[in-house]
Structure formats: C-alpha cells, structure tokens
Amino acid sequence: MSLRLIRLDEVLERTAISRSELYNRIGDGRFPAPISLGPRLRAWSEQEVDAMISAMIREAPDDELRALVQALLASRKSA
C-alpha cells in the first residue's frame, strides 16, 4: 500500500472543520500534526486523516482521540 499525502486545503475539506479548529486540535493532541516535507511544505497522511474522520464520526471522546493520535505518531516512527 502506498502512502498518499494530502495538503491543508484537502484536510479542511474532508474534515469539515476550520483551519483554526484544526490547529487547536493539533495543539491539544486531538489531531496529528502534519509531516514536514521542507521549510515551507507540510502535508498529512491520508490514512491518518481517514482514521481521525472515522473516530470523529463515532463521536470518540477526547481521550480516545488523543490515544489514536499517539498511536498514529508512533507508527510514523516505526515505518
């Protein structure tokens, strides 16, 4: 399976949340931070975004979202 990266505009469109809400969630651990691809280039893993959307649809509580983010970030390091 290949890794597909998506940019901010697509993340916002797919999650239906605002830019400020996205960065609030990143700041408090409820959404994974983007992957840095260069000094001014960041993107998200489509798989990570899909996992977060699924959790949001299930109305997962904040502690479950934070645990999911930690698991996603840990899997980045092992890839």
C-alpha positions as semicolon CSV with decimal commas, in nm:
position;residue;x (nm);y (nm);z (nm)
1;M;0,000;0,000;0,000
2;S;0,136;0,341;-0,091
3;L;0,143;0,649;0,125
4;R;-0,065;0,935;-0,010
5;L;-0,006;1,279;0,135
6;I;-0,269;1,549;0,133
7;R;-0,232;1,923;0,182
8;L;-0,410;2,152;0,426
9;D;-0,697;2,251;0,196
10;E;-0,795;1,889;0,141
11;V;-0,769;1,809;0,513
12;L;-1,002;2,101;0,591
13;E;-1,246;1,997;0,320
14;R;-1,252;1,633;0,426
15;T;-1,286;1,700;0,800
16;A;-1,528;1,994;0,759
17;I;-1,354;2,187;1,036
18;S;-1,195;2,529;1,018
19;R;-0,823;2,594;0,997
20;S;-0,818;2,739;1,349
21;E;-1,010;2,440;1,488
22;L;-0,771;2,201;1,315
23;Y;-0,469;2,371;1,471
24;N;-0,645;2,384;1,811
25;R;-0,693;2,007;1,788
26;I;-0,331;1,955;1,684
27;G;-0,220;2,170;1,977
28;D;-0,411;1,969;2,234
29;G;-0,331;1,630;2,083
30;R;-0,667;1,551;1,922
31;F;-0,535;1,551;1,563
32;P;-0,195;1,451;1,426
33;A;0,047;1,725;1,327
34;P;0,144;1,746;0,962
35;I;0,455;1,583;0,823
36;S;0,726;1,835;0,739
37;L;0,849;1,792;0,382
38;G;1,061;2,105;0,373
39;P;1,092;2,451;0,526
40;R;0,752;2,562;0,396
41;L;0,588;2,237;0,292
42;R;0,369;2,026;0,518
43;A;0,118;1,753;0,446
44;W;-0,083;1,484;0,624
45;S;-0,101;1,113;0,563
46;E;-0,435;1,035;0,402
47;Q;-0,459;0,719;0,615
48;E;-0,415;0,921;0,936
49;V;-0,677;1,173;0,830
50;D;-0,918;0,891;0,741
51;A;-0,862;0,732;1,083
52;M;-0,936;1,063;1,254
53;I;-1,250;1,118;1,046
54;S;-1,374;0,770;1,141
55;A;-1,315;0,849;1,509
56;M;-1,494;1,183;1,472
57;I;-1,794;1,010;1,308
58;R;-1,806;0,766;1,602
59;E;-1,801;1,072;1,830
60;A;-1,497;0,931;2,009
61;P;-1,423;1,110;2,337
62;D;-1,118;1,337;2,358
63;D;-0,910;1,079;2,547
64;E;-0,972;0,823;2,272
65;L;-0,876;1,080;2,006
66;R;-0,553;1,157;2,190
67;A;-0,471;0,785;2,219
68;L;-0,536;0,740;1,848
69;V;-0,309;1,035;1,764
70;Q;-0,032;0,888;1,983
71;A;-0,068;0,551;1,806
72;L;-0,058;0,716;1,463
73;L;0,251;0,918;1,552
74;A;0,423;0,609;1,693
75;S;0,354;0,420;1,371
76;R;0,521;0,703;1,175
77;K;0,842;0,638;1,367
78;S;0,833;0,265;1,304
79;A;0,765;0,298;0,930
